[in-house]
Amino acid sequence: MQSLKVLDKVFPYILSGKKTIAIVKGHKNICNGPLVFISLSIPMQQIKFVQVNNVYYKKINELDNDEAELSGEENLNYLIKSIEEAYPDIDKNEEVTVISFGYDEFEYD
């Protein structure tokens, strides 16, 4: 099963359902279907299964307020700041992978 490690500060947004997209540096090969989010600090205790329903690629400077809201941030400025905190060496012209997901029940192997 595909998985994605996330920062501890992001994990509560995933658990609560407030976050329905994840933005990851670079071009990641994530497919539609089951995905497990794993907390970086306590990987075996904090996991969340989700259903990926769309994956697309953008440059950071092409992200918008809708994506900020879906990511759990107040606005685009907060989203950009959050990305820069997670990836200090990232450039605003760099590509990111945007993973849209839901919390529907699903079966996984």
N, C-alpha and C positions, 0 to 999 in steps of 0.2 A: 504494500500500500504506500502511496505517496505521502510524504510528510513534510512539514515545514516548522522549523524552530523559530520561536518568537521571543521578543524581549519580555521580561516579567511585567513591565508596566503596561504592556499591550494585552496581556492575557485576560485580565478582568473584563475588558471590552468584548473579547471573544466569548467568554463564558456567559456574559449577560445578554448577548445577542445584539448589542448596540453596534458592533462592527460587522459589516457584511462584505467588505473588500479588504484585501491585504495588498500592500505595495512592497515589492521586493526589488532590490538593486539588481540590474542586469537582466538578461534574457533567460528565464527559467522554463524548463520543459515540464509544466504542470498541465495535466489533462482534466477534462470534465470528468466528474466522478468523485468517489470518496477521497478525503484527505484528512490527515490528523495533524492538528496543531500541537506542538510540544513546547512547554515552557523551558527556557534555557537553564533556570536555576534548579528546578526540581523535576527533571524530565519524566520520571516514572510516576510521579504523583499528580502532575498537572497536564492532562491531555484533553483535547476536545475534538470529536469527530464532526466533520461538516461535509456538505455536498458541494463540490465545485460546479458551477453552472456556466461560467464564462472566464476566459483568460485572454487578455490582450496586452499590447505593449505600447508604451508612450514614453516620451521624454518628460523629465520632471517639469520643465517649463510649459508643458501641454496639459498638465493636470488641472482640474477645475474644482469649483466649490461643491458640486454634487459628489465628486469622489472624496473630497475632504469629509463631507457629512457621512457618507457611507463607511468611511474608515474610522469613524468615531471622533473626529476632530471638529472643533467649532467652525473653522473656516480654512480656506486655502493657505493662509499664512502659517497657521498652526500646523497644518499638514506638512508643509515644506520644512518647517523647523524640526518637526518630529523625524522626518526622513534624514535631515542633516545630522541630527543627534545620533541616529542609528548608524549612519554611514558618514562619518566625518570627512572622508576624502571624496565624496560624491560631487559631481559637477551638475549644474542645472540642465545641461544639454545631454546628460547621460540617459540611457534607456532604462526603464523600470518595467517589471512585470506586474500587471494589475490582475489580481485573482478575485473574482466575484464568487461568493458562496452563500449557501443557505443552511438552515438547520433542520431540514426535513429528515424524517426517519429514512434510513436506507440500510441495505445489507452490505456487508463488507467481508472480504476473505482474509 
